[in-house]
Amino acid sequence: MRFVGLFFIFFATPIFAETPVEDLIATTTNTSACQKTIKFALKTNLVVNVSGEYYCGSALTQGSYIVVDLHHTDESAPTTWMGSSLVGYYGIRQTDGLIVEWDVAAEKPGKEVFRPAKQLLRQKPSPD
């Protein structure tokens, strides 16, 4: 039993060391859903080669998801520029923080775009 505990601590630590605590807990508020979506956008460079900031326009609950509309400001755009700042709609599953592209027309989850690291520890070991 002692070996199993040491094995877990040794091999699980890198996952937790690289994963912020807020990514390991459920998402239950609109604010935390927005923050996780912005963090995902920054990590994956959803908007490239443009200076500016991400922000969420609104958030609403759809079943087990919080759906946010993610926007990006473009600091280099002229002040007379007219257009949309919408990057996309994303659903954050409240139970585990899974992020999906949200299908607005069908009002349901679309393609999975980010799975929290804690999921790695729940996977069954390979039979090898």
FENMOWO-V349796 format. One line per field, one symbol per residue. phi: phi as a letter, one per 40 degrees, with the letter a starting at -180 (. if undefined). burial: + if it has 9 or more other C-alpha atoms within 8 Angstrom, else -. Layout:
phi->???
burial->???
This chain:
phi->.cccccdcccccddccccbddcccbcbbbccccccccccccccbfdbbfbcibcabcaaacbgcbbbbbcbbcbcccccccbicbccibbbbcccagdbbccccccfacbccbabdcccccccccccc
burial->-------+---++-++--+---++-++--+-+++-+++-++------------+++--+-----++++++++++------------+-++++++-++++++++-----+--+--++++----------
